[in-house]
Amino acid sequence: MARICSIRGTRVRSGGRIHRSGLAKKKGGIGRHVTKVTKRTVSPNLQTKRIWVPELNKFMRIKLSCRALKTINKNGAFVTLKKAGLVS
């Protein structure tokens, strides 16, 4: 399965990690230099949760990020799932 949040659409992002060598000038060195830039991925904090939806009178199992879980706690399960298009 894809690593995508069902509510917010948060997905894996890519970026760069900078490797520096040398000693800082204020510590008595000749300065820091970038020697290598490598690719890295940043994954969202995904959880598979079973959420009770009182309006539908059933549980729903969805994959969501922890940020989306906070949104469900704040706005309610049915409203959030309806806005995401998971419930009609």
HTML snippet that shows the backbone in 3Dmol.js (N, CA, C, O; Angstrom):
<script src="https://3Dmol.org/build/3Dmol-min.js"></script>
<div id="view" style="width:600px;height:400px;position:relative"></div>
<script>
const pdb = `
ATOM      1  N   MET A   1       0.831  -1.191   0.000  1.00  0.00           N
ATOM      2  CA  MET A   1       0.000   0.000   0.000  1.00  0.00           C
ATOM      3  C   MET A   1       0.874   1.253   0.000  1.00  0.00           C
ATOM      4  O   MET A   1       2.002   1.254   0.492  1.00  0.00           O
ATOM      5  N   ALA A   2       0.317   2.305  -0.563  1.00  0.00           N
ATOM      6  CA  ALA A   2       1.048   3.558  -0.617  1.00  0.00           C
ATOM      7  C   ALA A   2       1.111   4.191   0.762  1.00  0.00           C
ATOM      8  O   ALA A   2       0.216   4.011   1.588  1.00  0.00           O
ATOM      9  N   ARG A   3       2.187   4.936   0.998  1.00  0.00           N
ATOM     10  CA  ARG A   3       2.319   5.628   2.285  1.00  0.00           C
ATOM     11  C   ARG A   3       1.704   7.015   2.162  1.00  0.00           C
ATOM     12  O   ARG A   3       2.410   8.023   2.138  1.00  0.00           O
ATOM     13  N   ILE A   4       0.370   7.050   2.086  1.00  0.00           N
ATOM     14  CA  ILE A   4      -0.378   8.295   1.931  1.00  0.00           C
ATOM     15  C   ILE A   4      -1.498   8.327   2.971  1.00  0.00           C
ATOM     16  O   ILE A   4      -2.187   7.329   3.187  1.00  0.00           O
ATOM     17  N   CYS A   5      -1.668   9.472   3.603  1.00  0.00           N
ATOM     18  CA  CYS A   5      -2.751   9.657   4.567  1.00  0.00           C
ATOM     19  C   CYS A   5      -4.080   9.785   3.829  1.00  0.00           C
ATOM     20  O   CYS A   5      -4.180  10.535   2.858  1.00  0.00           O
ATOM     21  N   SER A   6      -5.096   9.061   4.281  1.00  0.00           N
ATOM     22  CA  SER A   6      -6.412   9.087   3.639  1.00  0.00           C
ATOM     23  C   SER A   6      -7.130  10.412   3.840  1.00  0.00           C
ATOM     24  O   SER A   6      -7.926  10.815   2.991  1.00  0.00           O
ATOM     25  N   ILE A   7      -6.867  11.093   4.940  1.00  0.00           N
ATOM     26  CA  ILE A   7      -7.569  12.333   5.274  1.00  0.00           C
ATOM     27  C   ILE A   7      -6.889  13.548   4.639  1.00  0.00           C
ATOM     28  O   ILE A   7      -7.523  14.309   3.907  1.00  0.00           O
ATOM     29  N   ARG A   8      -5.617  13.722   4.920  1.00  0.00           N
ATOM     30  CA  ARG A   8      -4.912  14.939   4.516  1.00  0.00           C
ATOM     31  C   ARG A   8      -4.150  14.789   3.207  1.00  0.00           C
ATOM     32  O   ARG A   8      -3.792  15.791   2.588  1.00  0.00           O
ATOM     33  N   GLY A   9      -3.894  13.550   2.773  1.00  0.00           N
ATOM     34  CA  GLY A   9      -3.131  13.352   1.546  1.00  0.00           C
ATOM     35  C   GLY A   9      -1.635  13.517   1.738  1.00  0.00           C
ATOM     36  O   GLY A   9      -0.893  13.654   0.766  1.00  0.00           O
ATOM     37  N   THR A  10      -1.189  13.505   2.981  1.00  0.00           N
ATOM     38  CA  THR A  10       0.232  13.628   3.276  1.00  0.00           C
ATOM     39  C   THR A  10       0.966  12.415   2.725  1.00  0.00           C
ATOM     40  O   THR A  10       0.539  11.281   2.941  1.00  0.00           O
ATOM     41  N   ARG A  11       2.068  12.644   2.013  1.00  0.00           N
ATOM     42  CA  ARG A  11       2.816  11.545   1.404  1.00  0.00           C
ATOM     43  C   ARG A  11       4.306  11.697   1.667  1.00  0.00           C
ATOM     44  O   ARG A  11       4.741  12.688   2.252  1.00  0.00           O
ATOM     45  N   VAL A  12       5.081  10.719   1.237  1.00  0.00           N
ATOM     46  CA  VAL A  12       6.528  10.735   1.415  1.00  0.00           C
ATOM     47  C   VAL A  12       7.113  11.872   0.585  1.00  0.00           C
ATOM     48  O   VAL A  12       6.803  12.017  -0.597  1.00  0.00           O
ATOM     49  N   ARG A  13       7.966  12.678   1.224  1.00  0.00           N
ATOM     50  CA  ARG A  13       8.635  13.779   0.525  1.00  0.00           C
ATOM     51  C   ARG A  13      10.117  13.462   0.398  1.00  0.00           C
ATOM     52  O   ARG A  13      10.665  12.698   1.193  1.00  0.00           O
ATOM     53  N   SER A  14      10.755  14.042  -0.586  1.00  0.00           N
ATOM     54  CA  SER A  14      12.193  13.840  -0.736  1.00  0.00           C
ATOM     55  C   SER A  14      12.911  15.167  -0.564  1.00  0.00           C
ATOM     56  O   SER A  14      12.353  16.234  -0.822  1.00  0.00           O
ATOM     57  N   GLY A  15      14.132  15.081  -0.134  1.00  0.00           N
ATOM     58  CA  GLY A  15      14.917  16.280   0.084  1.00  0.00           C
ATOM     59  C   GLY A  15      16.388  15.938   0.073  1.00  0.00           C
ATOM     60  O   GLY A  15      16.775  14.840  -0.328  1.00  0.00           O
ATOM     61  N   GLY A  16      17.201  16.863   0.506  1.00  0.00           N
ATOM     62  CA  GLY A  16      18.641  16.645   0.517  1.00  0.00           C
ATOM     63  C   GLY A  16      19.203  16.736   1.908  1.00  0.00           C
ATOM     64  O   GLY A  16      18.729  17.510   2.740  1.00  0.00           O
ATOM     65  N   ARG A  17      20.222  15.937   2.155  1.00  0.00           N
ATOM     66  CA  ARG A  17      20.924  15.976   3.433  1.00  0.00           C
ATOM     67  C   ARG A  17      22.341  16.459   3.134  1.00  0.00           C
ATOM     68  O   ARG A  17      23.046  15.852   2.328  1.00  0.00           O
ATOM     69  N   ILE A  18      22.754  17.530   3.769  1.00  0.00           N
ATOM     70  CA  ILE A  18      24.044  18.144   3.483  1.00  0.00           C
ATOM     71  C   ILE A  18      25.089  17.631   4.466  1.00  0.00           C
ATOM     72  O   ILE A  18      24.897  17.683   5.681  1.00  0.00           O
ATOM     73  N   HIS A  19      26.208  17.130   3.914  1.00  0.00           N
ATOM     74  CA  HIS A  19      27.316  16.667   4.745  1.00  0.00           C
ATOM     75  C   HIS A  19      28.395  17.743   4.717  1.00  0.00           C
ATOM     76  O   HIS A  19      28.859  18.147   3.651  1.00  0.00           O
ATOM     77  N   ARG A  20      28.783  18.196   5.893  1.00  0.00           N
ATOM     78  CA  ARG A  20      29.797  19.252   5.981  1.00  0.00           C
ATOM     79  C   ARG A  20      31.020  18.719   6.707  1.00  0.00           C
ATOM     80  O   ARG A  20      30.914  17.870   7.592  1.00  0.00           O
ATOM     81  N   SER A  21      32.183  19.230   6.318  1.00  0.00           N
ATOM     82  CA  SER A  21      33.411  18.862   7.023  1.00  0.00           C
ATOM     83  C   SER A  21      34.169  20.121   7.381  1.00  0.00           C
ATOM     84  O   SER A  21      33.903  21.192   6.836  1.00  0.00           O
ATOM     85  N   GLY A  22      35.104  19.995   8.287  1.00  0.00           N
ATOM     86  CA  GLY A  22      35.904  21.137   8.713  1.00  0.00           C
ATOM     87  C   GLY A  22      35.468  21.655  10.064  1.00  0.00           C
ATOM     88  O   GLY A  22      34.433  21.265  10.604  1.00  0.00           O
ATOM     89  N   LEU A  23      36.277  22.536  10.588  1.00  0.00           N
ATOM     90  CA  LEU A  23      36.019  23.139  11.897  1.00  0.00           C
ATOM     91  C   LEU A  23      35.591  24.587  11.689  1.00  0.00           C
ATOM     92  O   LEU A  23      36.156  25.292  10.853  1.00  0.00           O
ATOM     93  N   ALA A  24      34.606  25.023  12.438  1.00  0.00           N
ATOM     94  CA  ALA A  24      34.088  26.384  12.304  1.00  0.00           C
ATOM     95  C   ALA A  24      35.183  27.413  12.601  1.00  0.00           C
ATOM     96  O   ALA A  24      36.080  27.176  13.410  1.00  0.00           O
ATOM     97  N   LYS A  25      35.085  28.557  11.924  1.00  0.00           N
ATOM     98  CA  LYS A  25      36.100  29.611  12.094  1.00  0.00           C
ATOM     99  C   LYS A  25      36.171  30.107  13.531  1.00  0.00           C
ATOM    100  O   LYS A  25      37.255  30.359  14.056  1.00  0.00           O
ATOM    101  N   LYS A  26      34.997  30.247  14.170  1.00  0.00           N
ATOM    102  CA  LYS A  26      35.034  30.754  15.540  1.00  0.00           C
ATOM    103  C   LYS A  26      35.581  29.743  16.541  1.00  0.00           C
ATOM    104  O   LYS A  26      35.837  30.072  17.700  1.00  0.00           O
ATOM    105  N   LYS A  27      35.758  28.493  16.072  1.00  0.00           N
ATOM    106  CA  LYS A  27      36.386  27.481  16.921  1.00  0.00           C
ATOM    107  C   LYS A  27      37.851  27.275  16.551  1.00  0.00           C
ATOM    108  O   LYS A  27      38.499  26.347  17.036  1.00  0.00           O
ATOM    109  N   GLY A  28      38.371  28.155  15.682  1.00  0.00           N
ATOM    110  CA  GLY A  28      39.796  28.088  15.350  1.00  0.00           C
ATOM    111  C   GLY A  28      40.105  27.350  14.064  1.00  0.00           C
ATOM    112  O   GLY A  28      41.274  27.131  13.748  1.00  0.00           O
ATOM    113  N   GLY A  29      39.083  26.959  13.312  1.00  0.00           N
ATOM    114  CA  GLY A  29      39.325  26.237  12.066  1.00  0.00           C
ATOM    115  C   GLY A  29      39.338  27.182  10.868  1.00  0.00           C
ATOM    116  O   GLY A  29      39.353  28.403  11.019  1.00  0.00           O
ATOM    117  N   ILE A  30      39.334  26.587   9.674  1.00  0.00           N
ATOM    118  CA  ILE A  30      39.352  27.400   8.456  1.00  0.00           C
ATOM    119  C   ILE A  30      37.962  27.530   7.848  1.00  0.00           C
ATOM    120  O   ILE A  30      37.807  28.098   6.767  1.00  0.00           O
ATOM    121  N   GLY A  31      36.957  27.010   8.532  1.00  0.00           N
ATOM    122  CA  GLY A  31      35.586  27.135   8.046  1.00  0.00           C
ATOM    123  C   GLY A  31      35.013  25.800   7.633  1.00  0.00           C
ATOM    124  O   GLY A  31      35.743  24.845   7.366  1.00  0.00           O
ATOM    125  N   ARG A  32      33.699  25.747   7.585  1.00  0.00           N
ATOM    126  CA  ARG A  32      32.999  24.510   7.205  1.00  0.00           C
ATOM    127  C   ARG A  32      32.802  24.480   5.700  1.00  0.00           C
ATOM    128  O   ARG A  32      32.578  25.520   5.081  1.00  0.00           O
ATOM    129  N   HIS A  33      32.884  23.303   5.112  1.00  0.00           N
ATOM    130  CA  HIS A  33      32.712  23.157   3.673  1.00  0.00           C
ATOM    131  C   HIS A  33      31.730  22.031   3.386  1.00  0.00           C
ATOM    132  O   HIS A  33      31.762  20.987   4.037  1.00  0.00           O
ATOM    133  N   VAL A  34      30.860  22.248   2.410  1.00  0.00           N
ATOM    134  CA  VAL A  34      29.934  21.206   1.975  1.00  0.00           C
ATOM    135  C   VAL A  34      30.716  20.245   1.104  1.00  0.00           C
ATOM    136  O   VAL A  34      31.308  20.646   0.101  1.00  0.00           O
ATOM    137  N   THR A  35      30.720  18.965   1.487  1.00  0.00           N
ATOM    138  CA  THR A  35      31.468  17.975   0.718  1.00  0.00           C
ATOM    139  C   THR A  35      30.556  17.013  -0.039  1.00  0.00           C
ATOM    140  O   THR A  35      30.979  16.399  -1.018  1.00  0.00           O
ATOM    141  N   LYS A  36      29.313  16.881   0.408  1.00  0.00           N
ATOM    142  CA  LYS A  36      28.437  15.919  -0.233  1.00  0.00           C
ATOM    143  C   LYS A  36      26.987  16.270   0.065  1.00  0.00           C
ATOM    144  O   LYS A  36      26.665  16.694   1.175  1.00  0.00           O
ATOM    145  N   VAL A  37      26.119  16.097  -0.910  1.00  0.00           N
ATOM    146  CA  VAL A  37      24.686  16.262  -0.722  1.00  0.00           C
ATOM    147  C   VAL A  37      24.032  14.949  -1.148  1.00  0.00           C
ATOM    148  O   VAL A  37      24.142  14.544  -2.306  1.00  0.00           O
ATOM    149  N   THR A  38      23.351  14.285  -0.209  1.00  0.00           N
ATOM    150  CA  THR A  38      22.704  13.012  -0.518  1.00  0.00           C
ATOM    151  C   THR A  38      21.197  13.177  -0.454  1.00  0.00           C
ATOM    152  O   THR A  38      20.688  14.032   0.271  1.00  0.00           O
ATOM    153  N   LYS A  39      20.483  12.354  -1.215  1.00  0.00           N
ATOM    154  CA  LYS A  39      19.024  12.374  -1.211  1.00  0.00           C
ATOM    155  C   LYS A  39      18.522  11.612   0.008  1.00  0.00           C
ATOM    156  O   LYS A  39      19.119  10.621   0.430  1.00  0.00           O
ATOM    157  N   ARG A  40      17.414  12.092   0.566  1.00  0.00           N
ATOM    158  CA  ARG A  40      16.785  11.375   1.662  1.00  0.00           C
ATOM    159  C   ARG A  40      15.284  11.530   1.532  1.00  0.00           C
ATOM    160  O   ARG A  40      14.801  12.439   0.857  1.00  0.00           O
ATOM    161  N   THR A  41      14.539  10.634   2.184  1.00  0.00           N
ATOM    162  CA  THR A  41      13.080  10.698   2.160  1.00  0.00           C
ATOM    163  C   THR A  41      12.565  10.992   3.564  1.00  0.00           C
ATOM    164  O   THR A  41      13.125  10.532   4.559  1.00  0.00           O
ATOM    165  N   VAL A  42      11.490  11.764   3.620  1.00  0.00           N
ATOM    166  CA  VAL A  42      10.847  12.105   4.886  1.00  0.00           C
ATOM    167  C   VAL A  42       9.464  11.475   4.857  1.00  0.00           C
ATOM    168  O   VAL A  42       8.612  11.876   4.065  1.00  0.00           O
ATOM    169  N   SER A  43       9.240  10.494   5.716  1.00  0.00           N
ATOM    170  CA  SER A  43       7.970   9.769   5.732  1.00  0.00           C
ATOM    171  C   SER A  43       7.015  10.383   6.738  1.00  0.00           C
ATOM    172  O   SER A  43       7.444  10.819   7.806  1.00  0.00           O
ATOM    173  N   PRO A  44       5.715  10.428   6.415  1.00  0.00           N
ATOM    174  CA  PRO A  44       4.735  10.913   7.399  1.00  0.00           C
ATOM    175  C   PRO A  44       4.528   9.866   8.489  1.00  0.00           C
ATOM    176  O   PRO A  44       4.788   8.680   8.281  1.00  0.00           O
ATOM    177  N   ASN A  45       4.065  10.306   9.631  1.00  0.00           N
ATOM    178  CA  ASN A  45       3.815   9.410  10.759  1.00  0.00           C
ATOM    179  C   ASN A  45       2.438   8.764  10.563  1.00  0.00           C
ATOM    180  O   ASN A  45       1.438   9.249  11.092  1.00  0.00           O
ATOM    181  N   LEU A  46       2.399   7.668   9.801  1.00  0.00           N
ATOM    182  CA  LEU A  46       1.132   7.022   9.458  1.00  0.00           C
ATOM    183  C   LEU A  46       0.765   5.943  10.467  1.00  0.00           C
ATOM    184  O   LEU A  46       1.619   5.193  10.940  1.00  0.00           O
ATOM    185  N   GLN A  47      -0.507   5.885  10.780  1.00  0.00           N
ATOM    186  CA  GLN A  47      -1.057   4.869  11.669  1.00  0.00           C
ATOM    187  C   GLN A  47      -2.298   4.278  11.007  1.00  0.00           C
ATOM    188  O   GLN A  47      -3.039   4.992  10.332  1.00  0.00           O
ATOM    189  N   THR A  48      -2.527   2.991  11.193  1.00  0.00           N
ATOM    190  CA  THR A  48      -3.774   2.380  10.755  1.00  0.00           C
ATOM    191  C   THR A  48      -4.686   2.306  11.972  1.00  0.00           C
ATOM    192  O   THR A  48      -4.387   1.619  12.949  1.00  0.00           O
ATOM    193  N   LYS A  49      -5.797   3.021  11.899  1.00  0.00           N
ATOM    194  CA  LYS A  49      -6.684   3.140  13.054  1.00  0.00           C
ATOM    195  C   LYS A  49      -8.086   2.650  12.725  1.00  0.00           C
ATOM    196  O   LYS A  49      -8.548   2.746  11.588  1.00  0.00           O
ATOM    197  N   ARG A  50      -8.748   2.126  13.742  1.00  0.00           N
ATOM    198  CA  ARG A  50     -10.151   1.725  13.661  1.00  0.00           C
ATOM    199  C   ARG A  50     -10.940   2.792  14.398  1.00  0.00           C
ATOM    200  O   ARG A  50     -10.855   2.899  15.622  1.00  0.00           O
ATOM    201  N   ILE A  51     -11.701   3.574  13.665  1.00  0.00           N
ATOM    202  CA  ILE A  51     -12.391   4.721  14.249  1.00  0.00           C
ATOM    203  C   ILE A  51     -13.888   4.483  14.252  1.00  0.00           C
ATOM    204  O   ILE A  51     -14.462   4.084  13.238  1.00  0.00           O
ATOM    205  N   TRP A  52     -14.519   4.725  15.388  1.00  0.00           N
ATOM    206  CA  TRP A  52     -15.970   4.577  15.521  1.00  0.00           C
ATOM    207  C   TRP A  52     -16.650   5.827  14.983  1.00  0.00           C
ATOM    208  O   TRP A  52     -16.332   6.943  15.393  1.00  0.00           O
ATOM    209  N   VAL A  53     -17.589   5.630  14.061  1.00  0.00           N
ATOM    210  CA  VAL A  53     -18.366   6.734  13.502  1.00  0.00           C
ATOM    211  C   VAL A  53     -19.807   6.566  13.988  1.00  0.00           C
ATOM    212  O   VAL A  53     -20.527   5.706  13.480  1.00  0.00           O
ATOM    213  N   PRO A  54     -20.242   7.375  14.968  1.00  0.00           N
ATOM    214  CA  PRO A  54     -21.572   7.196  15.554  1.00  0.00           C
ATOM    215  C   PRO A  54     -22.717   7.407  14.555  1.00  0.00           C
ATOM    216  O   PRO A  54     -23.749   6.742  14.647  1.00  0.00           O
ATOM    217  N   GLU A  55     -22.536   8.331  13.601  1.00  0.00           N
ATOM    218  CA  GLU A  55     -23.600   8.623  12.635  1.00  0.00           C
ATOM    219  C   GLU A  55     -23.878   7.430  11.721  1.00  0.00           C
ATOM    220  O   GLU A  55     -25.011   7.228  11.284  1.00  0.00           O
ATOM    221  N   LEU A  56     -22.841   6.643  11.433  1.00  0.00           N
ATOM    222  CA  LEU A  56     -23.000   5.449  10.598  1.00  0.00           C
ATOM    223  C   LEU A  56     -23.205   4.189  11.429  1.00  0.00           C
ATOM    224  O   LEU A  56     -23.565   3.136  10.903  1.00  0.00           O
ATOM    225  N   ASN A  57     -22.970   4.311  12.744  1.00  0.00           N
ATOM    226  CA  ASN A  57     -23.097   3.199  13.684  1.00  0.00           C
ATOM    227  C   ASN A  57     -22.185   2.033  13.311  1.00  0.00           C
ATOM    228  O   ASN A  57     -22.591   0.872  13.366  1.00  0.00           O
ATOM    229  N   LYS A  58     -20.928   2.361  12.924  1.00  0.00           N
ATOM    230  CA  LYS A  58     -19.959   1.307  12.591  1.00  0.00           C
ATOM    231  C   LYS A  58     -18.537   1.835  12.737  1.00  0.00           C
ATOM    232  O   LYS A  58     -18.301   3.039  12.831  1.00  0.00           O
ATOM    233  N   PHE A  59     -17.594   0.888  12.753  1.00  0.00           N
ATOM    234  CA  PHE A  59     -16.176   1.221  12.774  1.00  0.00           C
ATOM    235  C   PHE A  59     -15.680   1.363  11.342  1.00  0.00           C
ATOM    236  O   PHE A  59     -16.188   0.708  10.433  1.00  0.00           O
ATOM    237  N   MET A  60     -14.680   2.228  11.148  1.00  0.00           N
ATOM    238  CA  MET A  60     -14.011   2.345   9.857  1.00  0.00           C
ATOM    239  C   MET A  60     -12.521   2.212  10.097  1.00  0.00           C
ATOM    240  O   MET A  60     -11.978   2.835  11.009  1.00  0.00           O
ATOM    241  N   ARG A  61     -11.853   1.398   9.279  1.00  0.00           N
ATOM    242  CA  ARG A  61     -10.409   1.225   9.393  1.00  0.00           C
ATOM    243  C   ARG A  61      -9.751   2.072   8.314  1.00  0.00           C
ATOM    244  O   ARG A  61      -9.933   1.826   7.122  1.00  0.00           O
ATOM    245  N   ILE A  62      -8.988   3.069   8.739  1.00  0.00           N
ATOM    246  CA  ILE A  62      -8.342   3.956   7.778  1.00  0.00           C
ATOM    247  C   ILE A  62      -6.884   4.187   8.159  1.00  0.00           C
ATOM    248  O   ILE A  62      -6.500   4.086   9.324  1.00  0.00           O
ATOM    249  N   LYS A  63      -6.088   4.499   7.145  1.00  0.00           N
ATOM    250  CA  LYS A  63      -4.678   4.821   7.344  1.00  0.00           C
ATOM    251  C   LYS A  63      -4.556   6.335   7.361  1.00  0.00           C
ATOM    252  O   LYS A  63      -4.882   7.004   6.380  1.00  0.00           O
ATOM    253  N   LEU A  64      -4.083   6.871   8.482  1.00  0.00           N
ATOM    254  CA  LEU A  64      -4.000   8.315   8.606  1.00  0.00           C
ATOM    255  C   LEU A  64      -2.755   8.739   9.359  1.00  0.00           C
ATOM    256  O   LEU A  64      -2.138   7.947  10.071  1.00  0.00           O
ATOM    257  N   SER A  65      -2.398  10.001   9.188  1.00  0.00           N
ATOM    258  CA  SER A  65      -1.259  10.558   9.907  1.00  0.00           C
ATOM    259  C   SER A  65      -1.720  10.993  11.293  1.00  0.00           C
ATOM    260  O   SER A  65      -2.917  11.135  11.541  1.00  0.00           O
ATOM    261  N   CYS A  66      -0.777  11.201  12.183  1.00  0.00           N
ATOM    262  CA  CYS A  66      -1.124  11.620  13.538  1.00  0.00           C
ATOM    263  C   CYS A  66      -1.748  13.003  13.526  1.00  0.00           C
ATOM    264  O   CYS A  66      -2.569  13.319  14.387  1.00  0.00           O
ATOM    265  N   ARG A  67      -1.369  13.832  12.561  1.00  0.00           N
ATOM    266  CA  ARG A  67      -1.968  15.159  12.416  1.00  0.00           C
ATOM    267  C   ARG A  67      -3.455  15.027  12.065  1.00  0.00           C
ATOM    268  O   ARG A  67      -4.286  15.782  12.570  1.00  0.00           O
ATOM    269  N   ALA A  68      -3.784  14.066  11.199  1.00  0.00           N
ATOM    270  CA  ALA A  68      -5.183  13.834  10.831  1.00  0.00           C
ATOM    271  C   ALA A  68      -5.970  13.290  12.014  1.00  0.00           C
ATOM    272  O   ALA A  68      -7.160  13.573  12.150  1.00  0.00           O
ATOM    273  N   LEU A  69      -5.321  12.519  12.861  1.00  0.00           N
ATOM    274  CA  LEU A  69      -5.977  11.992  14.060  1.00  0.00           C
ATOM    275  C   LEU A  69      -6.371  13.133  14.997  1.00  0.00           C
ATOM    276  O   LEU A  69      -7.432  13.097  15.619  1.00  0.00           O
ATOM    277  N   LYS A  70      -5.506  14.147  15.093  1.00  0.00           N
ATOM    278  CA  LYS A  70      -5.833  15.330  15.896  1.00  0.00           C
ATOM    279  C   LYS A  70      -7.010  16.084  15.283  1.00  0.00           C
ATOM    280  O   LYS A  70      -7.845  16.630  16.004  1.00  0.00           O
ATOM    281  N   THR A  71      -7.075  16.115  13.953  1.00  0.00           N
ATOM    282  CA  THR A  71      -8.182  16.783  13.266  1.00  0.00           C
ATOM    283  C   THR A  71      -9.487  16.065  13.546  1.00  0.00           C
ATOM    284  O   THR A  71     -10.516  16.710  13.746  1.00  0.00           O
ATOM    285  N   ILE A  72      -9.460  14.726  13.564  1.00  0.00           N
ATOM    286  CA  ILE A  72     -10.662  13.940  13.869  1.00  0.00           C
ATOM    287  C   ILE A  72     -11.109  14.195  15.306  1.00  0.00           C
ATOM    288  O   ILE A  72     -12.305  14.316  15.572  1.00  0.00           O
ATOM    289  N   ASN A  73     -10.158  14.277  16.228  1.00  0.00           N
ATOM    290  CA  ASN A  73     -10.505  14.560  17.623  1.00  0.00           C
ATOM    291  C   ASN A  73     -11.122  15.939  17.779  1.00  0.00           C
ATOM    292  O   ASN A  73     -11.995  16.143  18.622  1.00  0.00           O
ATOM    293  N   LYS A  74     -10.670  16.885  16.968  1.00  0.00           N
ATOM    294  CA  LYS A  74     -11.150  18.256  17.079  1.00  0.00           C
ATOM    295  C   LYS A  74     -12.516  18.437  16.415  1.00  0.00           C
ATOM    296  O   LYS A  74     -13.427  19.001  17.021  1.00  0.00           O
ATOM    297  N   ASN A  75     -12.666  17.964  15.172  1.00  0.00           N
ATOM    298  CA  ASN A  75     -13.866  18.237  14.383  1.00  0.00           C
ATOM    299  C   ASN A  75     -14.902  17.117  14.409  1.00  0.00           C
ATOM    300  O   ASN A  75     -16.056  17.340  14.042  1.00  0.00           O
ATOM    301  N   GLY A  76     -14.516  15.936  14.828  1.00  0.00           N
ATOM    302  CA  GLY A  76     -15.420  14.787  14.820  1.00  0.00           C
ATOM    303  C   GLY A  76     -15.114  13.884  13.633  1.00  0.00           C
ATOM    304  O   GLY A  76     -14.627  14.336  12.597  1.00  0.00           O
ATOM    305  N   ALA A  77     -15.411  12.592  13.805  1.00  0.00           N
ATOM    306  CA  ALA A  77     -15.065  11.594  12.791  1.00  0.00           C
ATOM    307  C   ALA A  77     -15.883  11.767  11.521  1.00  0.00           C
ATOM    308  O   ALA A  77     -15.323  11.777  10.424  1.00  0.00           O
ATOM    309  N   PHE A  78     -17.195  11.902  11.650  1.00  0.00           N
ATOM    310  CA  PHE A  78     -18.069  11.944  10.467  1.00  0.00           C
ATOM    311  C   PHE A  78     -17.782  13.168   9.606  1.00  0.00           C
ATOM    312  O   PHE A  78     -17.706  13.058   8.382  1.00  0.00           O
ATOM    313  N   VAL A  79     -17.623  14.324  10.226  1.00  0.00           N
ATOM    314  CA  VAL A  79     -17.374  15.571   9.492  1.00  0.00           C
ATOM    315  C   VAL A  79     -16.049  15.493   8.721  1.00  0.00           C
ATOM    316  O   VAL A  79     -15.972  15.880   7.555  1.00  0.00           O
ATOM    317  N   THR A  80     -15.018  14.989   9.388  1.00  0.00           N
ATOM    318  CA  THR A  80     -13.700  14.898   8.774  1.00  0.00           C
ATOM    319  C   THR A  80     -13.681  13.887   7.624  1.00  0.00           C
ATOM    320  O   THR A  80     -13.122  14.159   6.561  1.00  0.00           O
ATOM    321  N   LEU A  81     -14.297  12.718   7.844  1.00  0.00           N
ATOM    322  CA  LEU A  81     -14.325  11.697   6.799  1.00  0.00           C
ATOM    323  C   LEU A  81     -15.168  12.145   5.612  1.00  0.00           C
ATOM    324  O   LEU A  81     -14.841  11.826   4.469  1.00  0.00           O
ATOM    325  N   LYS A  82     -16.247  12.880   5.867  1.00  0.00           N
ATOM    326  CA  LYS A  82     -17.086  13.387   4.798  1.00  0.00           C
ATOM    327  C   LYS A  82     -16.339  14.418   3.956  1.00  0.00           C
ATOM    328  O   LYS A  82     -16.444  14.422   2.730  1.00  0.00           O
ATOM    329  N   LYS A  83     -15.594  15.280   4.613  1.00  0.00           N
ATOM    330  CA  LYS A  83     -14.814  16.305   3.914  1.00  0.00           C
ATOM    331  C   LYS A  83     -13.714  15.672   3.059  1.00  0.00           C
ATOM    332  O   LYS A  83     -13.367  16.191   1.998  1.00  0.00           O
ATOM    333  N   ALA A  84     -13.167  14.545   3.534  1.00  0.00           N
ATOM    334  CA  ALA A  84     -12.122  13.847   2.783  1.00  0.00           C
ATOM    335  C   ALA A  84     -12.704  12.992   1.666  1.00  0.00           C
ATOM    336  O   ALA A  84     -11.958  12.504   0.816  1.00  0.00           O
ATOM    337  N   GLY A  85     -14.025  12.800   1.649  1.00  0.00           N
ATOM    338  CA  GLY A  85     -14.658  12.012   0.605  1.00  0.00           C
ATOM    339  C   GLY A  85     -14.677  10.523   0.859  1.00  0.00           C
ATOM    340  O   GLY A  85     -14.897   9.736  -0.062  1.00  0.00           O
ATOM    341  N   LEU A  86     -14.446  10.126   2.108  1.00  0.00           N
ATOM    342  CA  LEU A  86     -14.429   8.701   2.454  1.00  0.00           C
ATOM    343  C   LEU A  86     -15.806   8.198   2.842  1.00  0.00           C
ATOM    344  O   LEU A  86     -16.052   6.992   2.841  1.00  0.00           O
ATOM    345  N   VAL A  87     -16.715   9.126   3.177  1.00  0.00           N
ATOM    346  CA  VAL A  87     -18.088   8.779   3.576  1.00  0.00           C
ATOM    347  C   VAL A  87     -19.031   9.602   2.727  1.00  0.00           C
ATOM    348  O   VAL A  87     -18.820  10.796   2.516  1.00  0.00           O
ATOM    349  N   SER A  88     -20.076   8.947   2.243  1.00  0.00           N
ATOM    350  CA  SER A  88     -21.043   9.703   1.430  1.00  0.00           C
ATOM    351  C   SER A  88     -22.225  10.167   2.262  1.00  0.00           C
ATOM    352  O   SER A  88     -23.132  10.815   1.739  1.00  0.00           O
TER     353      SER A  88
END
`;
const viewer = $3Dmol.createViewer("view");
viewer.addModel(pdb, "pdb");
viewer.setStyle({}, {cartoon: {color: "spectrum"}});
viewer.zoomTo();
viewer.render();
</script>
